[in-house]
Amino acid sequence: MKSLAELQAIRNKTINNVVMRKEGDNIRIVIGMATCGIAAGARPVMNAFMEEISKRGLGNVAVTQTGCIGVCRLEPIVEVYMPGEEKVTYVKMDAKKAVEVVAEHIVNGRAVNQYTIGAAEK
């Protein structure tokens, strides 16, 4: 760290990440971060969601983590809760898919059906 401006930038980024993890009447993105999820690549998926949400300035989206969701063979698993709608469960996620889910589902309100648990079970 070389200046107060750098310290302020780090502080602002940290505060933004904390705000992004708060729940309320917002859209919630829950990422399975048990050992099975982490081993399958959930950490880069979570980072991609947080970066894309931050980049787009979406203040109404909370990103949280949970333990095992229960279908380890389909990890990384992400659940999206939109207010007033049914939960959508995405499976076999990666960072690229996470960016697409933010664009299509979070911003435009259209679930990306080919990544959902229903499509994977066919």
For each residue, the residues with C-beta under 8 A, 3 or more apart:
1: 6 7 10
2: 6
3: 6 7
4: 7 8
5: 8 9
6: 1 2 3 9 10
7: 1 3 4 10 11
8: 4 5 11 12
9: 5 6 12 13
10: 1 6 7 13 14
11: 7 8 14 15
12: 8 9 15 16
13: 9 10 16 17
14: 10 11 17 18
15: 11 12 18 19
16: 12 13 19 20 54
17: 13 14 20 21 50 54
18: 14 15 21 22
19: 15 16 22 59
20: 16 17 50 53 54 61 62 63
21: 17 18 62 63 64
22: 18 19 26 62
23: 26 28 62 64
24: 62
25: 83
26: 22 23 60 61 62 83
27: 58 60 61 62 80 81 82 83 106
28: 23 61 62 63 64 79 80 81
29: 49 53 61 62 63 64 78 79 80 81 106
30: 64 65 66 78 79 80 81
31: 37 42 45 46 49 63 64 65 66 76 77 78
32: 36 37 42 65 66 67 68 69 75 76 77 78 79
33: 37 38 42 43 46 65 66 67
34: 37 38 66 67 68 69
35: 38 39 68
36: 32 39 40 68 72 75
37: 31 32 33 34 40 42 68 69 75 76 77
38: 33 34 35 41 42 43
39: 35 36 75
40: 36 37 72 75 76
41: 38 44 45 75 76 93 94
42: 31 32 33 37 38 45 46 75 76 77 93
43: 33 38 46 47
44: 41 47 48 94 95
45: 31 41 42 48 49 76 78 93 94 95 97 98
46: 31 33 42 43 49 50 63 65
47: 43 44 50 51 95
48: 44 45 51 52 95 96 98 99
49: 29 31 45 46 52 53 63 78 98 101 102
50: 17 20 46 47 53 54 63
51: 47 48 54 55
52: 48 49 55 56 98 99 102 103
53: 20 29 49 50 56 58 61 63 102 106
54: 16 17 20 50 51 57 58
55: 51 52
56: 52 53 102 107
57: 54
58: 27 53 54 61 102 106 107
59: 19
60: 26 27
61: 20 26 27 28 29 53 58 106
62: 20 21 22 23 24 26 27 28 29
63: 20 21 28 29 31 46 49 50 53
64: 21 23 28 29 30 31
65: 30 31 32 33 46
66: 30 31 32 33 34 69
67: 32 33 34
68: 32 34 35 36 37 72
69: 32 34 37 66 77 79 89
70:
71: 74 75 77 91 117
72: 36 40 68 75
73:
74: 71 77 91 92 117 120
75: 32 36 37 39 40 41 42 71 72 91 92
76: 31 32 37 40 41 42 45 91 92 93 94
77: 31 32 37 42 69 71 74 89 90 91 93 117
78: 29 30 31 32 45 49 89 90 93 98 101
79: 28 29 30 32 69 87 88 89 90
80: 27 28 29 30 87 88 89 90 101 105 106 111
81: 27 28 29 30 85 87
82: 27 85 88 105 109
83: 25 26 27
84:
85: 81 82 88
86:
87: 79 80 81
88: 79 80 82 85 105 111 116
89: 69 77 78 79 80 116 117
90: 77 78 79 80 93 97 101 112 115 116 117
91: 71 74 75 76 77 115 116 117 120
92: 74 75 76 115 120
93: 41 42 45 76 77 78 90 97 98 101 115
94: 41 44 45 76 97 98
95: 44 45 47 48 98 99
96: 48 99 100
97: 45 90 93 94 100 101 112 115
98: 45 48 49 52 78 93 94 95 101 102
99: 48 52 95 96 102 103
100: 96 97 103 104 112 115
101: 49 78 80 90 93 97 98 104 105 106 112 115
102: 49 52 53 56 58 98 99 105 106 107
103: 52 99 100 106 107 108
104: 100 101 107 108 110 111 112
105: 80 82 88 101 102 108 109 110 111 112
106: 27 29 53 58 61 80 101 102 103
107: 56 58 102 103 104
108: 103 104 105
109: 82 105
110: 104 105
111: 80 88 104 105 116
112: 90 97 100 101 104 105 115 116
113: 116 118 119
114: 119
115: 90 91 92 93 97 100 101 112 119
116: 88 89 90 91 111 112 113 119 120
117: 71 74 77 89 90 91 120 121
118: 113 121 122
119: 113 114 115 116 122
120: 74 91 92 116 117
121: 117 118
122: 118 119
